[in-house]
């Protein structure tokens, strides 16, 4: 499985994902840094990668804008920091390993997990 890190997602996620055998794409530090959300999401689709973000707009918009996609994981916490986000990422990996998230959006909050499918 492949993952694409949104620029707002902690860079420390990459070694966690790679240690699980996943391939990780991160455009930070490249000429593409700073591109808009639509461009970033499209790049994730070109790589056939699950999109990881802390931007909850993706949970609400992707199901309506894309007929199919490789999955989105959104982590939205009331007081986010990289440690808490990475803890939720580990939980998200458990969900992903148990469920096919193709064309689905998973949102993890402080106390809940939401699953959205394309309409």
C-alpha positions as CSV (number, residue, x, y, z in Angstrom):
1,X,0.0,0.0,0.0
2,X,1.1,3.6,-0.7
3,X,0.5,6.7,1.3
4,X,0.7,10.4,0.3
5,X,1.4,12.9,3.1
6,X,-0.4,16.2,2.9
7,X,1.9,19.0,3.8
8,X,0.0,19.5,7.1
9,X,0.7,15.9,8.2
10,X,3.7,15.2,10.5
11,X,6.8,14.2,8.6
12,X,7.4,11.7,11.4
13,X,4.6,9.6,9.9
14,X,6.9,8.5,7.0
15,X,9.2,6.3,9.1
16,X,6.2,4.7,10.9
17,X,4.6,3.9,7.6
18,X,7.8,2.6,6.0
19,X,8.5,0.4,9.0
20,X,5.2,-1.3,8.3
21,X,6.3,-1.9,4.7
22,X,4.3,0.9,3.1
23,X,5.6,3.3,0.4
24,X,5.4,7.0,1.3
25,X,5.2,10.1,-0.9
26,X,5.9,13.5,0.6
27,X,6.4,16.6,-1.6
28,X,7.9,18.8,1.1
29,X,11.3,20.0,0.2
30,X,10.5,19.6,-3.5
31,X,9.6,22.1,-6.2
32,X,6.0,21.1,-5.7
33,X,5.7,22.2,-2.1
34,X,2.9,24.7,-1.6
35,X,0.6,23.4,-4.3
36,X,-3.1,23.6,-3.7
37,X,-5.2,20.9,-2.2
38,X,-6.7,19.7,-5.5
39,X,-3.3,19.4,-7.0
40,X,-2.0,17.4,-4.0
41,X,-5.0,15.1,-4.0
42,X,-4.6,14.5,-7.7
43,X,-0.9,13.7,-7.3
44,X,-1.9,11.1,-4.6
45,X,-4.3,9.5,-7.1
46,X,-1.5,9.4,-9.8
47,X,0.6,7.4,-7.3
48,X,-2.4,5.2,-6.3
49,X,-1.9,6.3,-2.7
50,X,-4.1,6.8,0.3
51,X,-4.1,10.6,1.1
52,X,-3.2,11.4,4.8
53,X,-4.2,14.8,6.0
54,X,-5.4,16.8,9.0
55,X,-7.7,18.9,6.8
56,X,-11.3,17.8,7.6
57,X,-12.6,19.4,4.4
58,X,-11.3,16.4,2.5
59,X,-13.6,14.1,4.5
60,X,-16.6,16.2,3.4
61,X,-15.6,17.0,-0.2
62,X,-13.8,14.0,-1.7
63,X,-16.9,11.7,-1.7
64,X,-18.7,14.3,-3.8
65,X,-15.9,15.4,-6.1
66,X,-14.4,12.0,-7.0
67,X,-16.3,9.0,-8.3
68,X,-13.4,6.8,-7.1
69,X,-10.1,7.3,-5.4
70,X,-7.5,5.4,-3.4
71,X,-8.8,6.5,0.0
72,X,-8.4,9.4,2.4
73,X,-7.5,9.3,6.1
74,X,-8.3,12.6,8.0
75,X,-7.1,13.0,11.5
76,X,-8.9,16.0,13.3
77,X,-8.2,16.5,17.0
78,X,-9.3,19.2,19.3
79,X,-5.7,19.9,20.4
80,X,-3.5,18.4,17.7
81,X,0.2,17.9,18.1
82,X,2.4,15.5,16.2
83,X,2.5,12.9,19.0
84,X,-1.3,12.7,19.1
85,X,-1.7,12.7,15.4
86,X,0.8,9.8,15.1
87,X,-1.0,7.8,17.8
88,X,-4.2,8.2,15.7
89,X,-2.3,7.2,12.6
90,X,-1.5,3.9,14.3
91,X,-5.2,3.4,15.0
92,X,-6.0,4.3,11.4
93,X,-3.5,1.7,10.2
94,X,-5.5,-0.9,12.2
95,X,-8.7,0.2,10.5
96,X,-7.0,0.1,7.0
97,X,-5.6,-3.4,7.6
98,X,-9.1,-4.7,8.4
99,X,-11.1,-2.8,5.8
100,X,-10.8,-1.9,2.1
101,X,-10.7,1.9,2.0
102,X,-10.8,2.2,-1.8
103,X,-13.1,5.2,-2.5
104,X,-13.7,5.7,1.2
105,X,-12.8,8.5,3.6
106,X,-11.9,7.7,7.2
107,X,-11.9,10.5,9.8
108,X,-10.5,10.0,13.2
109,X,-11.3,12.5,16.0
110,X,-10.5,12.5,19.7
111,X,-13.1,9.8,20.5
112,X,-14.6,8.5,17.2
113,X,-13.9,7.0,13.8
114,X,-16.1,8.0,10.9
115,X,-16.3,6.3,7.5
116,X,-17.7,8.0,4.4
117,X,-18.2,6.4,1.1
118,X,-18.6,8.1,-2.3
119,X,-22.1,9.0,-3.2
